[in-house]
Amino acid sequence: MQITIRPFHAADTEALVEIWRRAVLETHDFLAKADFDDIHEKLGSVYLPAVNVHVACADGRPVGFIGMGGRHVEMLFVDPAVMGSGIGRRLLNHVAGDRPLTVDVNEQNPKAVGFYLRYGILQTGRSETDGQGRPYPLLHLAMPA
């Protein structure tokens, strides 16, 4: 499988929303259906345009993406069919360069928490709610400087 990472194009929106949907169904069993539906509805029109998105492609087909707000990882999702194959790490390496990153991760998503900790990003804090005030605790993580 040949992996390339490229900038987001508007034509990617549908594929990235589908990757998000499949990844969240695989990893976010704690997410209420109403919250899932709300995020799903806004992902392509509100959330993706608000961040700098990079798309991982396998043989030209999107299989993952990362959305950045400055040095903060706002979103990182990989198609469940290729989870564990190094695509998430490649996306992080692509955006990290030589400067540290920060990320907030749902505490109730142990796969994602483990992924970031294995990458070397350390917990620096915790919030009881997510950025929208929903009851999903977040762990705040940062790469050591």
C-alpha positions as CSV (number, residue, x, y, z in Angstrom):
1,M,0.0,0.0,0.0
2,Q,1.5,3.3,-1.1
3,I,0.7,6.1,1.3
4,T,0.9,9.8,0.4
5,I,-0.2,12.8,2.3
6,R,-1.5,15.9,0.6
7,P,-3.5,19.0,1.3
8,F,-7.3,18.8,1.5
9,H,-9.4,19.5,-1.6
10,A,-13.1,20.3,-1.4
11,A,-13.8,17.2,-3.5
12,D,-12.5,15.1,-0.5
13,T,-15.3,16.2,1.8
14,E,-17.6,13.3,1.3
15,A,-14.8,10.7,1.6
16,L,-13.5,12.3,4.8
17,V,-17.0,12.5,6.4
18,E,-17.3,8.8,5.7
19,I,-13.9,8.1,7.2
20,W,-15.0,10.1,10.3
21,R,-18.3,8.2,10.5
22,R,-16.7,4.8,10.3
23,A,-13.9,5.7,12.7
24,V,-16.2,7.2,15.3
25,L,-18.6,4.2,15.1
26,E,-15.5,2.0,15.7
27,T,-14.0,4.0,18.6
28,H,-16.5,6.3,20.2
29,D,-19.1,3.9,21.7
30,F,-19.7,6.5,24.5
31,L,-21.0,9.2,22.1
32,A,-24.8,9.8,22.3
33,K,-26.6,9.4,19.0
34,A,-27.8,13.0,19.1
35,D,-24.2,14.2,19.5
36,F,-23.0,11.9,16.8
37,D,-25.7,13.2,14.4
38,D,-24.9,16.8,15.3
39,I,-21.2,16.4,14.6
40,H,-21.8,14.4,11.5
41,E,-24.1,17.1,10.1
42,K,-21.5,19.9,10.7
43,L,-18.3,18.1,9.9
44,G,-18.2,18.8,6.2
45,S,-19.7,22.3,6.3
46,V,-18.4,23.7,9.6
47,Y,-15.6,21.7,11.2
48,L,-13.4,20.7,8.2
49,P,-13.3,24.3,6.7
50,A,-12.3,25.7,10.1
51,V,-8.9,23.8,10.2
52,N,-5.9,23.1,8.0
53,V,-6.6,19.5,6.8
54,H,-4.0,17.0,5.4
55,V,-5.3,13.8,3.8
56,A,-3.5,10.5,3.9
57,C,-4.2,8.5,0.7
58,A,-3.5,4.8,0.0
59,D,-3.0,4.3,-3.7
60,G,-4.7,7.6,-4.3
61,R,-7.8,7.0,-2.1
62,P,-8.3,8.9,1.2
63,V,-7.9,6.6,4.2
64,G,-7.3,9.2,7.0
65,F,-6.9,12.9,7.7
66,I,-5.7,15.3,10.3
67,G,-7.0,18.8,11.0
68,M,-4.8,21.4,12.5
69,G,-5.5,24.7,14.3
70,G,-2.0,26.1,14.5
71,R,0.1,23.5,16.4
72,H,-3.0,21.9,17.9
73,V,-4.4,18.7,16.5
74,E,-8.1,19.4,16.2
75,M,-9.0,16.1,14.6
76,L,-7.3,12.9,13.5
77,F,-9.3,10.0,12.0
78,V,-8.2,6.9,10.1
79,D,-10.4,4.5,8.3
80,P,-10.9,1.4,10.6
81,A,-10.0,-0.9,7.7
82,V,-6.4,0.4,7.9
83,M,-6.1,1.4,11.6
84,G,-2.9,0.1,13.1
85,S,-1.0,0.4,9.9
86,G,1.0,3.5,10.8
87,I,-1.2,6.1,9.0
88,G,-2.0,8.1,12.1
89,R,1.7,8.2,13.0
90,R,2.5,9.3,9.5
91,L,-0.1,12.1,9.7
92,L,1.4,13.3,13.0
93,N,4.9,13.2,11.6
94,H,3.8,15.2,8.6
95,V,2.4,18.1,10.6
96,A,4.8,18.0,13.6
97,G,8.1,18.9,11.9
98,D,10.5,20.1,14.6
99,R,7.9,21.9,16.7
100,P,5.7,20.3,19.5
101,L,2.1,19.6,19.0
102,T,-0.9,19.6,21.4
103,V,-4.0,17.6,21.3
104,D,-7.2,17.0,23.3
105,V,-8.4,13.4,23.3
106,N,-11.6,11.8,24.6
107,E,-10.7,10.0,27.9
108,Q,-13.3,7.4,27.0
109,N,-11.4,6.5,23.8
110,P,-8.6,4.3,25.1
111,K,-7.3,3.4,21.6
112,A,-6.7,7.1,20.8
113,V,-5.2,7.8,24.3
114,G,-2.8,4.9,23.9
115,F,-1.9,6.0,20.4
116,Y,-0.9,9.5,21.5
117,L,1.0,8.3,24.6
118,R,2.9,5.8,22.5
119,Y,3.8,8.7,20.1
120,G,5.4,10.5,23.1
121,I,2.7,13.1,23.7
122,L,2.2,13.5,27.5
123,Q,-0.9,14.3,29.5
124,T,-0.9,17.9,30.8
125,G,-4.4,18.3,32.1
126,R,-8.0,17.1,32.0
127,S,-11.5,18.6,31.5
128,E,-14.8,17.2,32.5
129,T,-16.4,18.2,29.2
130,D,-15.5,18.5,25.6
131,G,-15.0,21.8,23.8
132,Q,-18.7,22.1,23.1
133,G,-19.6,21.5,26.8
134,R,-20.8,18.0,26.3
135,P,-20.2,15.4,29.1
136,Y,-17.2,13.7,27.4
137,P,-14.0,14.2,29.5
138,L,-11.0,15.3,27.6
139,L,-7.4,14.7,28.3
140,H,-5.1,17.6,27.3
141,L,-1.8,16.3,25.9
142,A,1.4,18.0,24.6
143,M,4.7,16.9,23.1
144,P,7.6,17.7,25.4
145,A,9.5,20.8,24.2
